[in-house]
Amino acid sequence: MSETIAHSYSATFDENNQEFSIVGSMRPQHEQELAACIGLFEQALSKVRGTLYLNVKRLVRLNNIAFKVISGLLVRATGERSDLRISIITSSVVGWSTRKFTPLSQLTPRIVVEQYDNEFYPGQAFVEDGEIISLLRTQTKLTWRHERNLLPRHGLMPGMSVADICCGIGDFAVLLHKEFGPSRLLALDHSKPSLAYARKVAADFGIDGIEYVYGDASEMLIEDNQFDFVTCRHSLQIFDRPELILKELFRICKPGGRVYVTNEKNSHCLGEPRGESIQWTYNEVAKIVAHFRHDIEIGPKSRRLLLDAGFDAVRMESFMVTNLDGDPQDFADIIGAWKNLFAGKMSSMRGDGPEFVERFRRGFDDHIFAALHPKGYAGWPIWVASGRKPL
């Protein structure tokens, strides 16, 4: 059931998930303006057993009148029903909401406030590590050689409105801006340090046409049907529920527009000589990443994920980044950064023993050896997929 009030916010109730959601801007001048919302909430209460989830992840504004009404409803409901528990789901993207609602949990232990993205982004600390910036820039340098030719095949043309979701340090958005001249380019990420760096990169290149937005890719504060082309690179693989990201990418894409994703299958990294050692290490990379609830093997699954999300006309291909793509040292630098991340920080956090770590690191060293060997070959495969939002 749902109700839209005064075109400024909507209130909906999902009975299957026992979730009452409020989206938009709730700023009434009088309590009476919230009568419809109150009625819907009371209907929801009559159907709930156990826990009612109040989802305010996309409630961008809430004045004191509305807060007084909502908090009163919550406190009264838990007072009248001893079997009822209320979980208020907030997001760091709407930073005030956690602070605003937390005092309610002090009034009654049966109201709890949970910041959703603390759990949804279990590996955020890894991608916000300052040491990873040089790695990401080098990766983009090598992948762009391929993607600048792939993007037009997947539907990107000059003058389109484009969104780069999970934009990271922003270097890809800068390259899009320079190469394709979009009419609008929005770049969104959930990492404040990454966005700060992205703004610096754009300033260094004298580019002021990119809209940088702090946001949760699974609950974007962006209206429906906004962009002709939406990119999301190397990102589905670091979220434990990629289908939620794809749902949002679908929503903000215009009908007839396309969503473009790239992902990896890290166990398919290869090199010669010393191929056996290299293969063993990258199989272990897949396992350690899975331990932290990521899926760095997701690349070949991209077609199924796009189709399941409702896209049609799905196109899929792959390319191999190699030590022959320019300076072999660039490829070796990427592997060295991987070694520090996977066989360093992640391995330490997982509690791996010294013998395992030694063998784990050796495989990366052997991959570097293959990359720099005058007769060697080293590869890193990337899967590209795009889907059209049906008209």
N, C-alpha and C positions, 0 to 999 in steps of 0.2 A: 504494500500500500504506500502511497506517496501523496504529498501535498506541496504545491508551490505557492509561496506567499509573497505578494507585492513585488514579484519579479526580482527581488534582491537576494533571496535565499530559497533553498528548498529543503524540506524535511521528508525523509523516507524511512520506512521500516521494512527490513528484510526478516520475515518471520523464520525462514530456515536457519539463519545465522543469529537470530535474536539481536539484530544490530539496528539501532536507531541512528541515522546519519543526518547531520546538518551541514549544508554546504553553502558558501557565499558570504553575504554580509547581513548580519542581524542587528539592526539599529532602530528599533521602534521608538516612537515618541510617547506611547502609552501602552500599558500592559495589555489593554484590550486588543491591540493589533496582533497579539500572539495567540489569540483564541483558537485559531485553526491548528496551530502547532501543538498547543496544549491538548486539544482534543485527540490529535493523532498519537501523541505520546501516551495518553491514558488508554487508548485502544491497544497500543503496543504492550503496555503493562499487563493488560488482561490476558495476553497470549503468551507471556514470558514465564518460564519456570527456571529457577536457578539464577543465571547471570544474564543481565541486560548489558549489551555493549553500546555505549554512547560514542559514536565516531565523530570527532570534531577536527579531523586532520585537515579538512579543507574549509573550515570556518575561518575566514580571513579577518572578520571584524565582529566584535560583540560589545555592545555598550552596556552600561551598568543596569539599565532597566531589563534588558534581555537576560543578563547574568543572574539578576535577582530572581527572575521567573524560573529559569532553568535550575538554578541551585535549589530553589524552594521545592520544585517538583521532585528532584532527586532525593533530598533529605526527607521529605514527607513520605515518599514511596518506600524508602528503607525503614522508616519508622513504623509504617503501617503493616509491612510484610516482613516478618522475621526470616522468611525463606529466600528473600531477594538479595542479590549482590549486584552492584553496578560497577562496571569497569569503563572508565573514561579514557578513550584512546586519542592521544595528542600526537603532534609531530614537532620536531625541532625546527622545521621550516616555518611554522607559525609559532614563533618562540614564546609569545605571551601566553599561549593557551595552557601550557604546563604550569606556569606560575599562577595563573588565574584559578585553575581548578584544584590545585593541590591542597589548599586549605580545607576543602570539603572532606578529604580523607581523614582530617584531624577531628571532624565532627562525629564521624562514624566509621568504624573499621570495615564496614561493608560497602564503602565507596573507595575504590582505588583508582589511581591515575597512572597510566602506563604510556611512556613515550615510545611510540610504535617503531621508529627507525633505529632505536638502540638495538633492537633485535634483528631488524630486517637487514641491516648492514653489518654483519658480524665481522667482516674483514676490513672495515673502513680505515682502521689504523694503518694497515699495510699500504693502501693506496694514497694515504695522506702523508706518508713518510717523505720528508724533504729529500732524502737521498734518491728517491725513485724518479725525480723530475728529469734528470739527465737521461735516464733509461727511456722514459716515455718519449722524450724529444727525438732520441736516436731511432726508436721504433717507428715513429711517424715518418721520419726522414726516409727510412727504407721501404715502408709500406706505401708511401705516397707515390713512389715511382710506378707502382702497379695500379693504385686506386684512381689516380687522375685519369686513366684510360678506361677503367671499369665503370666509374660513376655514370658517364653518359649512356653506357649500355643498360644501366639499371634505371634510366629515366631522368637523370639530372640534366637540366638545361639552364643556360644563363637567364637571369631575370626572374627565376622562381622565388617563392617564399620558402625558406629553409629553416629547419630546427635541427641543431646538433645536441642531442640529449645524452647526458653523461659525458659532457665535453672535456672533462679532465682539465689539463693545463692549457687548453685552448688553442694549441698549435694547428690542429686539423681545421678548426673553424677559420683561422687566419688564412690557411691555404685555400679553403673553399671560397672565401671572400675574394682573394686575389685571382683565382683561376676562373670562377664561374660568375662573379658579379651578381649575386642574388639581390632581388628587390628588397628582401628582408632576411636577416640572419639572426636567429636567437640561439644562444648557447647556454645550456642549463646544466648545473652539477650540484651534488649534495655536499661537496667539500669546499669549505670557505677558503682554506689555504690554496687549493687548486685554482679557484676562481680569481683570487688575488693575483696569482702568478699569470693567469690567462689575461687579465686586464693589462698587466705589465707587458706581456708579449705583444698585445695589440698596439699599445702605446709605442713600443719600441719600433714597430713597423709602420707607425703613422696611420693606423686604421682606427676609425671611430664609428664604423657602421655596424658593429656587432652588439647586440643586446645581451649582456651577461646577466643571468638570473640564478639566484640560489633557490634550489628546489629539490623535492623528493620525486624521483622519476616514476615512482609507483603511485603518486598522488599529486600530479602537477596542478598548479594554480593557473592553468592556461585553458581558455575556452575551447570548445569543440571545433573541429573542422577549420583549422587555421593555416596549415602548411601544405604546399605542393609536394615537398620532399622532406623526409625526416630521417636522420642518421642516428645510429646508436652503435658505436664501435667498441669491440673488446669489453663489453659491459654486462651483457646477459650472463656471461660466465662467472661474474663475481657476485651475483645475487642468488640467494637460495630459492627464490620464487620468480624466475624470469617471466612467467606468464603474466604476472601483475604489471611488469614493465611493458610488455607487448600490448596489453590491454590499453594502457595509456598512450602508447605510440599510435595505436589504431585510432583512438579517440581524437587526438589533436590533428591527425592527417585529414586533408580534404578528401571527399569522395573522388575517386579517380587518381588520387595522388599515390605516392609510393613510400614505403618504409624500407630502409637499407640498413642491414646489420652485418657486422663482421665478428667472427669468433674463432677460437682455436681448438685444436685437438693436440695438446702438447705432447702426448705420448708418440706422436708421429714425427716429432723433431728427429733429425737424422744427421749423420756425418760419417765420413771416411777419410783417413783411417781411424781405427779404434771404435768401429761402429757398435760392437757388442756392449762395451762399457757405456757408450752414449745412450743406447737404447734402454739399458737397465735404469739409468738415472732418470730419464724422462718418464718411464713407467712409474717410478717412485714420485715424481713431481705430481702426476695425476692423483696419486693416493694422498699425498700430504695436502694438496689443495682441497680434496674432498673432505679431509679431516676438519678443515675450517669452513665447511659448508659451501664451497664454491664448486663449479663444474667446469674445469678448463678443458674438458673433452667435448664440449657442447657443439663445436663447429658443425659436424655432419648432421646434427639434430635440428639445425636451423630451419630447414624446409618444413618439417613436421610442426615445429613450434609456430611458424608463421601461418600455416594452414589451420591449425587448431585455434589460432587467435582470430580467424575470420577473414584473412587476406586471400585474394585469388591471384591468378597469373604470376605465381611465384617463380622467380628466376634464381638459379643457384650455380655457383662455380667456385673454384679454389685457385689459389696461386701460392707459389713457394718463394719466400724471401730467402736469399742465399748470400754466402760470402762473396759471390761474384757481382752483387748489386752495388757497385761502387767500391769503396775502400773496405777490404776485408776486416780492418781493425774496427770499423763501426759494428759489424756483426759480432766480433769478439767482445766488444764492450757490452753489448746487450747480454751475451751469455754470462759475462762476469757479474753483471748486476743481478741476473737471475740466480747465480750461485749465492750471492750475498743474501738475497731475499729468501730463497727456498731452503738452502742448506745452512743458512745462518739464522735469521730471526725466526722463521716458521719452524725449522727443525728444533731449535732451542725451546720454543714454546710448546712443541709437542712432546718434548722430553726424550728425544732420540739419543741413543748411546754413542760413544766416540767412534766405535768401529763402523757403525752404519754411516755416521756423518762423514767419515774419511772416504768411504766408498762413494757416497752420494756426491761429495765435492769433486772426486776424481773424474766422474762422468762429465761434469761441466768443464773441468780442465781439459779433458780429452776432446770435447766439442770445440773449445777454443783452439786447441792444437790443430784440429781438422780445418777450422776456418782460416788459420794463418799458414798452413802448410802449402808450399808452392804447387803441389799436385792434389791438395785436399779439396773436399766439398762439404759444406755444412748447410743444412736447410731448416726452415721454420715455416710450416704450412698454415695458411689462413683460409677460412671458408667465408665466402660472401654470399648473402642471400637478400633478396628484396621481394616484397609483396605489394600488390595493389589493393587499396581500400575500395570495395565495390561501389559502383555508382548508385 
